[in-house]
Amino acid sequence: MSVDLLDEEDAGPSRLHRALRAMGRMLGAVALPDRFLPTEVQARRFGLAIFVCMLCAGAFAVAVGVQLDPRREMLTQPQMGPVEGGADDAPQSDRDFTDAVAKRRAVVQVTLGLGAVLGTPAQIFLLAFGLYLLGRYVGGKPTLGNMMAVASHASLALGVRSLLGAGGALAATSLGPSEIPSLLGQGPGQALHGLVSGPAARLFAGVDGFTLYALVLVILGFRHGAHTSRLKAAIAVLVVFSLYLVLTGLVFQGGGGPPGPPRGAR
């Protein structure tokens, strides 16, 4: 009995120590990618990184959900005014408007929550699968596990953006649904603000410093995950990223860029 108790007591600190080491390696892969990221990629560690990305996206969803107030935007919509119909023309009742506001808030909150819980890991998997195919195309020898490690650790940069967005949401007095993307720093030429304009600004819509740092992590990780040279990794990833910008720029020609779900995302 005493041996069992000692074993149980020893197991606790051991698990905690392993957890702290795993967290340290994960943070090191983001802060010092040249030193730590290759080890994480080669060891195919991605579970903790995905979980942290989901937590970051969840924090953003909760913060926005608390501050969400769609009333101001709904008042400007035509259907919120008089209801046309001949003799029945009359302003919408306060009760109907309150119900509509509650439904709108619930829809946005559920969308954000599902994006954090389901959308975040799905986006990481799609990125990993795309990197796997790219690695095969350029003649590398990637595995899906390696690329999951690359995608999940690169997404941690966007997780930091989600946390900052959550802080911005809590600092706001209220938020309309259309203001949510601005919390994530999305907008024309955010990363190159003041340096690009016109078509170039639309091309770089939604690209900010966190996106660029995630791109750097992808390039560094792709090299080790696909077992290829740094130059080939950089060229391959940058070409695909440029094509992505062009395609999304053509689809979202209004300059607003792709719609901004929480990117712990991405």
Secondary structure as a PSIPRED ss2 file (coil, helix, strand):
# PSIPRED VFORMAT (PSIPRED V4.0)

   1 M C   1.000  0.000  0.000
   2 S H   0.000  1.000  0.000
   3 V H   0.000  1.000  0.000
   4 D H   0.000  1.000  0.000
   5 L H   0.000  1.000  0.000
   6 L H   0.000  1.000  0.000
   7 D H   0.000  1.000  0.000
   8 E H   0.000  1.000  0.000
   9 E H   0.000  1.000  0.000
  10 D H   0.000  1.000  0.000
  11 A H   0.000  1.000  0.000
  12 G H   0.000  1.000  0.000
  13 P H   0.000  1.000  0.000
  14 S H   0.000  1.000  0.000
  15 R H   0.000  1.000  0.000
  16 L H   0.000  1.000  0.000
  17 H H   0.000  1.000  0.000
  18 R H   0.000  1.000  0.000
  19 A H   0.000  1.000  0.000
  20 L H   0.000  1.000  0.000
  21 R H   0.000  1.000  0.000
  22 A H   0.000  1.000  0.000
  23 M H   0.000  1.000  0.000
  24 G H   0.000  1.000  0.000
  25 R H   0.000  1.000  0.000
  26 M H   0.000  1.000  0.000
  27 L H   0.000  1.000  0.000
  28 G H   0.000  1.000  0.000
  29 A H   0.000  1.000  0.000
  30 V H   0.000  1.000  0.000
  31 A H   0.000  1.000  0.000
  32 L C   1.000  0.000  0.000
  33 P H   0.000  1.000  0.000
  34 D H   0.000  1.000  0.000
  35 R H   0.000  1.000  0.000
  36 F H   0.000  1.000  0.000
  37 L H   0.000  1.000  0.000
  38 P H   0.000  1.000  0.000
  39 T H   0.000  1.000  0.000
  40 E H   0.000  1.000  0.000
  41 V H   0.000  1.000  0.000
  42 Q H   0.000  1.000  0.000
  43 A C   1.000  0.000  0.000
  44 R C   1.000  0.000  0.000
  45 R C   1.000  0.000  0.000
  46 F C   1.000  0.000  0.000
  47 G H   0.000  1.000  0.000
  48 L H   0.000  1.000  0.000
  49 A H   0.000  1.000  0.000
  50 I H   0.000  1.000  0.000
  51 F H   0.000  1.000  0.000
  52 V H   0.000  1.000  0.000
  53 C H   0.000  1.000  0.000
  54 M H   0.000  1.000  0.000
  55 L H   0.000  1.000  0.000
  56 C H   0.000  1.000  0.000
  57 A H   0.000  1.000  0.000
  58 G H   0.000  1.000  0.000
  59 A H   0.000  1.000  0.000
  60 F H   0.000  1.000  0.000
  61 A H   0.000  1.000  0.000
  62 V H   0.000  1.000  0.000
  63 A H   0.000  1.000  0.000
  64 V H   0.000  1.000  0.000
  65 G H   0.000  1.000  0.000
  66 V H   0.000  1.000  0.000
  67 Q H   0.000  1.000  0.000
  68 L E   0.000  0.000  1.000
  69 D C   1.000  0.000  0.000
  70 P C   1.000  0.000  0.000
  71 R H   0.000  1.000  0.000
  72 R H   0.000  1.000  0.000
  73 E H   0.000  1.000  0.000
  74 M H   0.000  1.000  0.000
  75 L H   0.000  1.000  0.000
  76 T C   1.000  0.000  0.000
  77 Q C   1.000  0.000  0.000
  78 P H   0.000  1.000  0.000
  79 Q H   0.000  1.000  0.000
  80 M H   0.000  1.000  0.000
  81 G C   1.000  0.000  0.000
  82 P C   1.000  0.000  0.000
  83 V E   0.000  0.000  1.000
  84 E C   1.000  0.000  0.000
  85 G C   1.000  0.000  0.000
  86 G H   0.000  1.000  0.000
  87 A H   0.000  1.000  0.000
  88 D H   0.000  1.000  0.000
  89 D C   1.000  0.000  0.000
  90 A E   0.000  0.000  1.000
  91 P C   1.000  0.000  0.000
  92 Q C   1.000  0.000  0.000
  93 S C   1.000  0.000  0.000
  94 D H   0.000  1.000  0.000
  95 R H   0.000  1.000  0.000
  96 D H   0.000  1.000  0.000
  97 F H   0.000  1.000  0.000
  98 T H   0.000  1.000  0.000
  99 D H   0.000  1.000  0.000
 100 A H   0.000  1.000  0.000
 101 V H   0.000  1.000  0.000
 102 A H   0.000  1.000  0.000
 103 K H   0.000  1.000  0.000
 104 R H   0.000  1.000  0.000
 105 R H   0.000  1.000  0.000
 106 A H   0.000  1.000  0.000
 107 V H   0.000  1.000  0.000
 108 V H   0.000  1.000  0.000
 109 Q H   0.000  1.000  0.000
 110 V H   0.000  1.000  0.000
 111 T H   0.000  1.000  0.000
 112 L H   0.000  1.000  0.000
 113 G H   0.000  1.000  0.000
 114 L H   0.000  1.000  0.000
 115 G H   0.000  1.000  0.000
 116 A H   0.000  1.000  0.000
 117 V H   0.000  1.000  0.000
 118 L H   0.000  1.000  0.000
 119 G H   0.000  1.000  0.000
 120 T H   0.000  1.000  0.000
 121 P H   0.000  1.000  0.000
 122 A H   0.000  1.000  0.000
 123 Q H   0.000  1.000  0.000
 124 I H   0.000  1.000  0.000
 125 F H   0.000  1.000  0.000
 126 L H   0.000  1.000  0.000
 127 L H   0.000  1.000  0.000
 128 A H   0.000  1.000  0.000
 129 F H   0.000  1.000  0.000
 130 G H   0.000  1.000  0.000
 131 L H   0.000  1.000  0.000
 132 Y H   0.000  1.000  0.000
 133 L H   0.000  1.000  0.000
 134 L H   0.000  1.000  0.000
 135 G H   0.000  1.000  0.000
 136 R H   0.000  1.000  0.000
 137 Y H   0.000  1.000  0.000
 138 V C   1.000  0.000  0.000
 139 G C   1.000  0.000  0.000
 140 G C   1.000  0.000  0.000
 141 K C   1.000  0.000  0.000
 142 P C   1.000  0.000  0.000
 143 T C   1.000  0.000  0.000
 144 L H   0.000  1.000  0.000
 145 G H   0.000  1.000  0.000
 146 N H   0.000  1.000  0.000
 147 M H   0.000  1.000  0.000
 148 M H   0.000  1.000  0.000
 149 A H   0.000  1.000  0.000
 150 V H   0.000  1.000  0.000
 151 A H   0.000  1.000  0.000
 152 S H   0.000  1.000  0.000
 153 H H   0.000  1.000  0.000
 154 A H   0.000  1.000  0.000
 155 S H   0.000  1.000  0.000
 156 L H   0.000  1.000  0.000
 157 A H   0.000  1.000  0.000
 158 L H   0.000  1.000  0.000
 159 G H   0.000  1.000  0.000
 160 V H   0.000  1.000  0.000
 161 R H   0.000  1.000  0.000
 162 S H   0.000  1.000  0.000
 163 L H   0.000  1.000  0.000
 164 L H   0.000  1.000  0.000
 165 G H   0.000  1.000  0.000
 166 A H   0.000  1.000  0.000
 167 G H   0.000  1.000  0.000
 168 G H   0.000  1.000  0.000
 169 A H   0.000  1.000  0.000
 170 L H   0.000  1.000  0.000
 171 A H   0.000  1.000  0.000
 172 A C   1.000  0.000  0.000
 173 T C   1.000  0.000  0.000
 174 S C   1.000  0.000  0.000
 175 L E   0.000  0.000  1.000
 176 G C   1.000  0.000  0.000
 177 P H   0.000  1.000  0.000
 178 S H   0.000  1.000  0.000
 179 E H   0.000  1.000  0.000
 180 I H   0.000  1.000  0.000
 181 P H   0.000  1.000  0.000
 182 S H   0.000  1.000  0.000
 183 L H   0.000  1.000  0.000
 184 L C   1.000  0.000  0.000
 185 G C   1.000  0.000  0.000
 186 Q C   1.000  0.000  0.000
 187 G C   1.000  0.000  0.000
 188 P C   1.000  0.000  0.000
 189 G C   1.000  0.000  0.000
 190 Q C   1.000  0.000  0.000
 191 A C   1.000  0.000  0.000
 192 L C   1.000  0.000  0.000
 193 H E   0.000  0.000  1.000
 194 G C   1.000  0.000  0.000
 195 L C   1.000  0.000  0.000
 196 V E   0.000  0.000  1.000
 197 S C   1.000  0.000  0.000
 198 G C   1.000  0.000  0.000
 199 P H   0.000  1.000  0.000
 200 A H   0.000  1.000  0.000
 201 A H   0.000  1.000  0.000
 202 R H   0.000  1.000  0.000
 203 L H   0.000  1.000  0.000
 204 F C   1.000  0.000  0.000
 205 A C   1.000  0.000  0.000
 206 G C   1.000  0.000  0.000
 207 V C   1.000  0.000  0.000
 208 D C   1.000  0.000  0.000
 209 G H   0.000  1.000  0.000
 210 F H   0.000  1.000  0.000
 211 T H   0.000  1.000  0.000
 212 L H   0.000  1.000  0.000
 213 Y H   0.000  1.000  0.000
 214 A H   0.000  1.000  0.000
 215 L H   0.000  1.000  0.000
 216 V H   0.000  1.000  0.000
 217 L H   0.000  1.000  0.000
 218 V H   0.000  1.000  0.000
 219 I H   0.000  1.000  0.000
 220 L H   0.000  1.000  0.000
 221 G H   0.000  1.000  0.000
 222 F H   0.000  1.000  0.000
 223 R H   0.000  1.000  0.000
 224 H H   0.000  1.000  0.000
 225 G H   0.000  1.000  0.000
 226 A H   0.000  1.000  0.000
 227 H C   1.000  0.000  0.000
 228 T C   1.000  0.000  0.000
 229 S C   1.000  0.000  0.000
 230 R H   0.000  1.000  0.000
 231 L H   0.000  1.000  0.000
 232 K H   0.000  1.000  0.000
 233 A H   0.000  1.000  0.000
 234 A H   0.000  1.000  0.000
 235 I H   0.000  1.000  0.000
 236 A H   0.000  1.000  0.000
 237 V H   0.000  1.000  0.000
 238 L H   0.000  1.000  0.000
 239 V H   0.000  1.000  0.000
 240 V H   0.000  1.000  0.000
 241 F H   0.000  1.000  0.000
 242 S H   0.000  1.000  0.000
 243 L H   0.000  1.000  0.000
 244 Y H   0.000  1.000  0.000
 245 L H   0.000  1.000  0.000
 246 V H   0.000  1.000  0.000
 247 L H   0.000  1.000  0.000
 248 T H   0.000  1.000  0.000
 249 G H   0.000  1.000  0.000
 250 L H   0.000  1.000  0.000
 251 V H   0.000  1.000  0.000
 252 F C   1.000  0.000  0.000
 253 Q C   1.000  0.000  0.000
 254 G C   1.000  0.000  0.000
 255 G C   1.000  0.000  0.000
 256 G C   1.000  0.000  0.000
 257 G C   1.000  0.000  0.000
 258 P C   1.000  0.000  0.000
 259 P C   1.000  0.000  0.000
 260 G C   1.000  0.000  0.000
 261 P C   1.000  0.000  0.000
 262 P C   1.000  0.000  0.000
 263 R H   0.000  1.000  0.000
 264 G H   0.000  1.000  0.000
 265 A H   0.000  1.000  0.000
 266 R C   1.000  0.000  0.000
